[in-house]
Amino acid sequence: MRRVQEATMSEAQVDPRRRVPRTDAVLADPRLAAATGSEGRAAVKAAVVGTLQRVREGKLDPAEVVDAVLAALPGGLRPVLNATGVVLHTNLGRAALSPAARDAVAAAAGHTDVELDLATGRRAKRGRTALAALHRAVPAAGDVHVVNNGAAALVLTATALAAEGREIIVSRGEMVEIGDGFRLPDLLESTGARLREVGTTNRTSPADYERAIGPATGFILKVHPSNFVVRGFTSSVPITELAALPVPVVADIGSGLLAPDPLLPDEPDAATTLAEGADLVIASGDKLLGGPQAGLLLGAAPLIERLRRHPLARALRVDKLTLAALQATLTGPATPTWEALRVSPEALLARTRHAQALLAEAGVEADVVASEAVVGGGGAPELTLPSWSLSLPFPYASPLRAGATPVVGRVERDRLLLDLRCVPPSADHTLVDMVVAVAGPAG
């Protein structure tokens, strides 16, 4: 009997499947308490069941069950330190909201007066204070409206002004791809409108537009090619000349710049574009404006009202959190986007050298190198911003992205560069701690 017991114990030691813990025992582990609170017991239990099946199949050691469960949970969006040197990094959510906008979102998370007049107790215009703030920012606009992104603004415009086979006149040189494989022609034609392409890829003249205008014309669309530049033998027609033609002119400026900015002389802005004669301007809230994702519509009051009353507008409207963030962005202090674009190279060099010194104290070697940052987000494609970066060996890149606070840099010539331009100064020590953690005790 004793030999049988010894054989059984030996088998259990060599076969980890004999040590599969019970589901309820794993769920009771204190390390899963936070996950259960944020993800829900059903999601955590499903992850536990799947993980235990891997143990039964001999693919996972029983001692690693809880860690594997935590890794298997989808989790929410994780805050990331943007050390790429790309101010509006699309994959990182473009503009970082200002503290004022974050506070506004938190305040709006509960019940709000988004459509209620507290003085009368009656229904009020949705988002009226945010819309008023946008109107004050661009007084040249007769009226304003907000939808959930720039593409939505374009779709609403095309549907309201050119659906059922009416024509949108657009230059061939402005038939852009807006990202992730979505192309302007496909987007517009999905509304039922027809595109009337004029000119050539590199040259379009006023006569090209004039010849295309007819009874079926809905509007002329002028698109700023914000993510590329064509140079050489080129010509395009300015808004001032298009405005003289007998059809509405819609200008998609893309970037979200509301007024002229000396730092970005080649980027069109809403105020100037309206002053030049555009009937409607489309812009983005989460690019150079530095606010939440939103499509901004600014223009002639009758045109805006026509868009606002269209049935599709209901499907494209923004929620109370976006309205709160947008208003705070428009009325609050400088945004992180504004500050990141304007931080001086001297200030960046001082911060980068300080971070290098802290790393050296921890036994981690890092170089300080001159680098160049960019605007990103489909804006100012030719503008580069002189900057400075920490230079580390390439193998640091992956573990830094997987850290407790993910740090995302960029790789150049087999070196990982960490540019502090978009990292809040208060987070410099966190970035250093993450690098030290990756380097390990030996540095």
C-alpha positions as CSV (number, residue, x, y, z in Angstrom):
1,M,0.0,0.0,0.0
2,R,2.8,2.4,0.9
3,R,4.5,1.8,-2.4
4,V,1.2,2.6,-4.2
5,Q,0.9,5.9,-2.3
6,E,4.5,6.8,-3.1
7,A,3.9,6.1,-6.8
8,T,0.8,8.3,-6.7
9,M,2.6,11.2,-5.1
10,S,5.4,10.9,-7.6
11,E,3.0,11.0,-10.5
12,A,1.3,14.1,-9.1
13,Q,4.7,15.8,-8.9
14,V,5.7,15.1,-12.5
15,D,2.2,15.8,-14.0
16,P,1.0,19.3,-13.3
17,R,-2.5,18.5,-14.5
18,R,-2.9,16.6,-11.2
19,R,-2.6,20.0,-9.4
20,V,-5.2,21.9,-11.3
21,P,-6.8,24.3,-8.7
22,R,-10.6,24.6,-8.3
23,T,-12.3,27.5,-10.1
24,D,-13.7,28.9,-6.9
25,A,-10.3,28.8,-5.3
26,V,-8.8,30.8,-8.1
27,L,-11.6,33.3,-8.0
28,A,-11.1,33.8,-4.3
29,D,-7.4,34.8,-4.9
30,P,-7.0,38.4,-3.5
31,R,-5.0,39.3,-6.7
32,L,-8.2,39.0,-8.7
33,A,-10.3,41.3,-6.5
34,A,-9.5,44.5,-8.4
35,A,-10.1,42.8,-11.7
36,T,-13.4,41.5,-10.6
37,G,-14.4,45.0,-9.5
38,S,-13.5,46.6,-12.9
39,E,-14.2,43.8,-15.3
40,G,-17.1,42.0,-13.6
41,R,-17.2,38.5,-12.1
42,A,-18.5,36.9,-15.3
43,A,-15.5,38.1,-17.4
44,V,-13.0,37.0,-14.7
45,K,-14.6,33.6,-14.3
46,A,-14.5,33.0,-18.1
47,A,-10.8,33.9,-18.1
48,V,-10.2,31.5,-15.1
49,V,-12.0,28.6,-16.9
50,G,-10.0,29.2,-20.0
51,T,-6.8,29.3,-18.1
52,L,-7.5,26.2,-16.1
53,Q,-8.1,24.3,-19.4
54,R,-4.6,25.3,-20.5
55,V,-3.3,23.7,-17.3
56,R,-5.2,20.5,-17.9
57,E,-3.7,20.4,-21.4
58,G,-0.2,20.7,-19.9
59,K,0.4,24.1,-21.5
60,L,0.6,26.1,-18.3
61,D,2.1,25.5,-14.8
62,P,-0.6,25.7,-12.1
63,A,1.6,28.2,-10.2
64,E,1.1,30.7,-13.0
65,V,-2.7,30.5,-13.2
66,V,-3.5,33.9,-11.5
67,D,-0.9,35.8,-13.6
68,A,-2.3,34.1,-16.8
69,V,-5.8,35.1,-15.8
70,L,-4.8,38.7,-15.3
71,A,-3.0,38.7,-18.7
72,A,-6.0,37.2,-20.4
73,L,-8.5,39.9,-19.3
74,P,-9.1,42.5,-21.9
75,G,-8.9,45.4,-19.5
76,G,-9.7,49.0,-20.5
77,L,-7.8,51.7,-22.2
78,R,-4.4,52.1,-20.6
79,P,-2.7,55.5,-20.1
80,V,0.5,55.7,-22.1
81,L,3.5,58.0,-22.0
82,N,3.9,59.4,-25.5
83,A,7.7,59.6,-26.0
84,T,7.5,59.3,-29.8
85,G,7.9,63.0,-30.6
86,V,4.6,62.9,-32.6
87,V,2.4,65.5,-31.0
88,L,-0.9,64.2,-32.4
89,H,-0.2,60.4,-32.6
90,T,-3.3,58.8,-34.1
91,N,-2.6,55.4,-32.6
92,L,-2.3,57.0,-29.2
93,G,-5.6,58.9,-29.4
94,R,-4.3,62.1,-30.9
95,A,-4.8,65.1,-28.6
96,A,-4.3,64.7,-24.9
97,L,-7.1,66.5,-23.1
98,S,-6.2,69.4,-20.9
99,P,-6.7,69.2,-17.1
100,A,-9.7,71.5,-17.5
101,A,-11.3,69.2,-20.1
102,R,-10.7,66.1,-18.0
103,D,-12.3,67.8,-15.0
104,A,-15.3,68.7,-17.2
105,V,-15.7,65.1,-18.4
106,A,-15.7,63.9,-14.8
107,A,-18.3,66.5,-13.9
108,A,-20.5,65.6,-16.8
109,A,-20.3,61.8,-16.1
110,G,-23.4,62.1,-13.9
111,H,-26.7,63.8,-14.5
112,T,-26.3,67.2,-16.2
113,D,-28.3,70.0,-17.8
114,V,-27.2,69.0,-21.3
115,E,-30.8,69.5,-22.6
116,L,-32.5,71.2,-19.7
117,D,-33.0,74.9,-18.9
118,L,-32.7,74.9,-15.1
119,A,-34.4,78.3,-14.8
120,T,-37.6,77.2,-16.5
121,G,-37.4,73.4,-16.1
122,R,-38.1,73.0,-19.8
123,R,-36.1,71.3,-22.5
124,A,-33.3,73.4,-23.9
125,K,-31.0,73.2,-27.0
126,R,-28.6,70.3,-26.6
127,G,-25.0,71.4,-25.9
128,R,-25.9,75.1,-26.1
129,T,-23.0,76.3,-23.9
130,A,-20.4,74.3,-25.9
131,L,-21.8,75.5,-29.2
132,A,-21.8,79.1,-27.8
133,A,-18.1,78.7,-26.9
134,L,-17.3,77.4,-30.4
135,H,-19.2,80.3,-31.9
136,R,-17.3,82.8,-29.8
137,A,-14.1,81.3,-30.9
138,V,-15.0,81.8,-34.6
139,P,-17.3,84.8,-34.7
140,A,-17.1,84.9,-38.5
141,A,-19.4,81.9,-38.5
142,G,-23.1,82.5,-38.8
143,D,-23.8,79.4,-36.8
144,V,-22.0,76.2,-35.7
145,H,-22.8,72.5,-35.2
146,V,-20.9,69.5,-33.8
147,V,-20.9,65.9,-34.8
148,N,-18.8,62.9,-33.7
149,N,-15.8,63.3,-36.1
150,G,-14.6,65.0,-39.3
151,A,-15.7,62.2,-41.6
152,A,-19.2,62.4,-40.0
153,A,-19.3,66.1,-40.7
154,L,-18.5,65.4,-44.4
155,V,-21.1,62.7,-44.6
156,L,-23.8,64.9,-43.1
157,T,-22.9,67.7,-45.5
158,A,-22.9,65.4,-48.6
159,T,-26.2,63.8,-47.5
160,A,-28.0,67.0,-46.8
161,L,-26.7,69.0,-49.9
162,A,-26.0,66.4,-52.6
163,A,-27.8,63.1,-51.9
164,E,-30.0,61.3,-54.5
165,G,-27.6,61.7,-57.3
166,R,-26.7,65.4,-57.0
167,E,-23.0,66.2,-57.8
168,I,-20.1,67.3,-55.6
169,I,-17.4,69.0,-57.6
170,V,-13.9,68.2,-56.3
171,S,-10.4,68.6,-57.7
172,R,-8.6,65.3,-58.6
173,G,-5.7,66.6,-56.6
174,E,-7.8,66.6,-53.5
175,M,-9.2,63.1,-53.7
176,V,-7.3,62.0,-50.5
177,E,-7.2,58.9,-48.3
178,I,-8.1,59.9,-44.8
179,G,-6.5,57.0,-43.0
180,D,-7.0,53.3,-42.3
181,G,-7.9,52.7,-46.0
182,F,-10.8,55.1,-46.0
183,R,-10.8,57.2,-49.1
184,L,-12.7,60.4,-49.7
185,P,-14.4,59.3,-52.9
186,D,-15.8,56.1,-51.3
187,L,-17.0,58.1,-48.3
188,L,-18.8,60.7,-50.4
189,E,-20.4,58.2,-52.8
190,S,-21.7,56.1,-49.9
191,T,-24.2,59.0,-49.3
192,G,-25.8,58.6,-52.7
193,A,-24.0,61.7,-54.1
194,R,-22.1,61.7,-57.3
195,L,-18.6,63.0,-57.6
196,R,-17.7,65.3,-60.5
197,E,-13.9,65.3,-60.7
198,V,-12.2,68.3,-62.3
199,G,-8.6,69.2,-63.2
200,T,-5.7,66.8,-62.9
201,T,-3.7,65.4,-60.1
202,N,-1.3,68.3,-60.0
203,R,-3.2,71.2,-61.6
204,T,-6.7,72.5,-61.4
205,S,-7.9,75.9,-62.7
206,P,-11.0,78.1,-62.1
207,A,-12.3,77.2,-65.6
208,D,-12.3,73.5,-64.6
209,Y,-14.8,74.3,-61.9
210,E,-16.9,76.6,-64.0
211,R,-17.3,74.0,-66.8
212,A,-18.5,71.4,-64.3
213,I,-21.3,73.5,-62.7
214,G,-24.8,72.5,-63.8
215,P,-28.3,72.0,-62.6
216,A,-27.3,68.9,-60.7
217,T,-24.5,70.6,-58.7
218,G,-24.9,70.3,-55.0
219,F,-21.7,72.1,-53.9
220,I,-18.0,72.5,-54.6
221,L,-15.8,70.7,-52.1
222,K,-12.3,72.1,-51.3
223,V,-10.2,69.7,-49.4
224,H,-6.9,70.6,-47.7
225,P,-4.5,67.8,-48.3
226,S,-3.3,67.9,-44.7
227,N,-1.2,64.7,-44.7
228,F,0.8,65.1,-47.9
229,V,2.4,67.8,-50.1
230,V,2.6,67.9,-53.9
231,R,5.4,70.2,-55.2
232,G,6.6,71.3,-58.6
233,F,4.3,72.0,-61.6
234,T,1.1,72.5,-59.5
235,S,-1.8,74.9,-59.2
236,S,-5.0,74.9,-57.2
237,V,-7.9,77.4,-56.9
238,P,-8.1,79.4,-53.7
239,I,-11.3,79.8,-51.8
240,T,-11.7,83.5,-52.8
241,E,-12.0,82.5,-56.4
242,L,-14.3,79.5,-55.7
243,A,-16.6,81.8,-53.7
244,A,-17.3,83.9,-56.8
245,L,-19.0,80.9,-58.4
246,P,-22.8,80.5,-58.2
247,V,-22.8,77.3,-55.9
248,P,-22.0,76.7,-52.2
249,V,-18.4,76.1,-51.3
250,V,-17.6,73.7,-48.6
251,A,-14.0,73.7,-47.2
252,D,-12.7,70.7,-45.3
253,I,-9.6,72.2,-43.6
254,G,-9.1,69.0,-41.5
255,S,-6.7,70.1,-38.9
256,G,-9.0,71.9,-36.4
257,L,-7.1,75.2,-36.4
258,L,-9.7,77.9,-35.6
259,A,-7.6,81.0,-36.1
260,P,-4.3,81.8,-37.7
261,D,-1.2,80.4,-36.0
262,P,2.3,81.8,-36.8
263,L,3.8,78.5,-35.9
264,L,1.7,76.8,-38.7
265,P,1.6,79.3,-41.6
266,D,0.7,76.7,-44.2
267,E,-2.3,75.3,-42.2
268,P,-5.7,76.8,-43.1
269,D,-7.8,78.0,-40.3
270,A,-11.6,78.3,-39.9
271,A,-11.8,82.0,-39.4
272,T,-9.7,82.9,-42.4
273,T,-11.4,80.3,-44.6
274,L,-14.8,81.8,-43.8
275,A,-13.6,85.3,-44.4
276,E,-12.4,84.2,-47.8
277,G,-15.9,83.2,-48.7
278,A,-16.5,79.6,-47.8
279,D,-20.1,78.9,-47.1
280,L,-19.2,76.0,-44.7
281,V,-16.0,74.9,-43.0
282,I,-15.4,71.4,-41.6
283,A,-12.7,70.9,-39.0
284,S,-11.6,68.4,-36.3
285,G,-11.8,68.8,-32.6
286,D,-9.1,66.4,-31.7
287,K,-6.2,67.7,-33.8
288,L,-4.7,71.1,-33.5
289,L,-7.6,72.4,-31.4
290,G,-6.4,69.9,-28.8
291,G,-9.8,68.7,-27.7
292,P,-12.0,65.6,-27.9
293,Q,-12.8,63.8,-31.2
294,A,-15.5,65.8,-32.9
295,G,-16.4,67.1,-36.3
296,L,-16.9,70.9,-36.3
297,L,-19.2,72.6,-38.8
298,L,-19.0,76.3,-39.0
299,G,-20.7,78.5,-41.6
300,A,-23.8,80.3,-42.9
301,A,-26.7,80.1,-40.4
302,P,-29.3,78.7,-42.9
303,L,-26.9,76.1,-44.1
304,I,-26.0,75.0,-40.5
305,E,-29.7,74.8,-39.6
306,R,-30.3,72.6,-42.7
307,L,-27.6,70.2,-41.5
308,R,-28.9,70.3,-37.9
309,R,-32.4,69.4,-38.9
310,H,-31.5,66.6,-41.2
311,P,-32.5,63.2,-39.9
312,L,-29.0,61.9,-40.1
313,A,-27.8,64.5,-37.6
314,R,-29.4,62.6,-34.8
315,A,-27.3,59.5,-35.6
316,L,-24.1,61.6,-35.7
317,R,-24.6,63.7,-32.6
318,V,-22.0,63.9,-29.8
319,D,-22.6,62.8,-26.2
320,K,-22.5,65.0,-23.1
321,L,-18.9,64.0,-22.3
322,T,-17.7,65.3,-25.7
323,L,-19.6,68.5,-25.3
324,A,-18.2,69.1,-21.9
325,A,-14.6,68.4,-23.0
326,L,-15.0,70.6,-26.1
327,Q,-16.3,73.6,-24.1
328,A,-13.5,73.3,-21.6
329,T,-11.0,73.1,-24.4
330,L,-12.3,76.2,-26.0
331,T,-12.6,78.3,-22.8
332,G,-9.9,76.8,-20.6
333,P,-6.1,77.3,-20.5
334,A,-3.6,76.2,-23.1
335,T,-4.0,72.6,-24.1
336,P,-1.2,69.9,-23.9
337,T,-1.2,70.0,-27.8
338,W,-0.5,73.8,-27.8
339,E,2.2,73.4,-25.2
340,A,3.9,70.5,-26.8
341,L,4.1,72.3,-30.1
342,R,5.8,75.3,-28.4
343,V,8.1,73.8,-25.8
344,S,11.6,75.1,-26.4
345,P,14.5,72.9,-27.4
346,E,16.4,74.3,-24.5
347,A,13.8,73.2,-22.0
348,L,13.7,69.8,-23.6
349,L,17.4,69.5,-23.4
350,A,17.5,70.3,-19.7
351,R,14.7,67.8,-18.9
352,T,16.4,65.1,-21.1
353,R,19.8,65.6,-19.4
354,H,18.2,65.4,-16.0
355,A,16.5,62.1,-16.9
356,Q,19.9,60.9,-18.2
357,A,21.5,61.8,-14.9
358,L,18.8,59.9,-12.9
359,L,19.3,56.9,-15.1
360,A,23.0,57.0,-14.6
361,E,22.5,57.0,-10.8
362,A,20.5,53.8,-11.2
363,G,23.2,52.3,-13.4
364,V,21.5,52.7,-16.7
365,E,23.5,54.2,-19.6
366,A,21.6,56.4,-22.0
367,D,22.8,59.0,-24.5
368,V,21.2,62.4,-25.2
369,V,20.8,63.0,-28.9
370,A,19.4,65.8,-31.1
371,S,16.2,64.7,-32.8
372,E,13.2,66.0,-34.7
373,A,9.5,65.9,-33.6
374,V,6.5,66.3,-35.9
375,V,2.9,67.5,-35.6
376,G,1.3,64.3,-36.7
377,G,-2.5,63.6,-36.9
378,G,-2.6,64.5,-40.6
379,G,-1.4,68.1,-40.0
380,A,1.5,70.2,-41.1
381,P,3.3,67.3,-42.9
382,E,6.4,69.3,-43.7
383,L,6.9,71.0,-40.3
384,T,9.6,69.6,-38.0
385,L,10.2,70.7,-34.5
386,P,13.8,70.6,-33.2
387,S,14.0,68.3,-30.2
388,W,16.1,66.1,-27.9
389,S,15.8,62.5,-27.0
390,L,17.2,59.8,-24.7
391,S,18.8,57.1,-26.8
392,L,18.6,53.5,-25.6
393,P,19.4,50.1,-27.1
394,F,16.5,48.9,-29.4
395,P,15.7,45.9,-27.1
396,Y,14.2,48.3,-24.5
397,A,11.3,49.1,-26.9
398,S,9.1,46.1,-26.4
399,P,9.3,45.7,-22.6
400,L,8.8,49.5,-22.1
401,R,5.5,49.2,-24.0
402,A,4.5,46.3,-21.7
403,G,5.4,48.0,-18.5
404,A,3.1,49.0,-15.6
405,T,3.0,52.5,-17.3
406,P,3.6,51.8,-21.0
407,V,6.2,54.1,-22.6
408,V,6.1,54.3,-26.3
409,G,9.1,55.8,-28.2
410,R,10.3,55.5,-31.8
411,V,13.1,53.4,-33.3
412,E,15.8,55.0,-35.5
413,R,18.9,53.2,-36.7
414,D,18.4,50.3,-34.2
415,R,18.2,52.7,-31.3
416,L,15.1,53.6,-29.2
417,L,14.6,57.3,-28.9
418,L,12.5,58.7,-26.1
419,D,11.4,62.3,-26.8
420,L,10.0,64.1,-23.8
421,R,8.2,66.8,-25.8
422,C,4.7,65.1,-25.3
423,V,5.5,63.7,-21.8
424,P,4.2,65.9,-19.0
425,P,7.1,67.2,-16.9
426,S,5.4,65.7,-13.9
427,A,5.8,62.2,-15.5
428,D,9.6,62.4,-16.2
429,H,10.3,60.4,-13.0
430,T,7.8,57.8,-14.0
431,L,9.5,57.4,-17.4
432,V,12.9,57.0,-15.7
433,D,11.4,54.4,-13.3
434,M,10.0,52.4,-16.2
435,V,13.4,52.4,-18.0
436,V,15.2,51.3,-14.8
437,A,12.7,48.5,-14.3
438,V,13.4,47.2,-17.8
439,A,17.1,47.5,-17.4
440,G,17.0,45.3,-14.2
441,P,19.5,45.3,-11.3
442,A,22.5,45.1,-13.6
443,G,21.5,48.2,-15.6
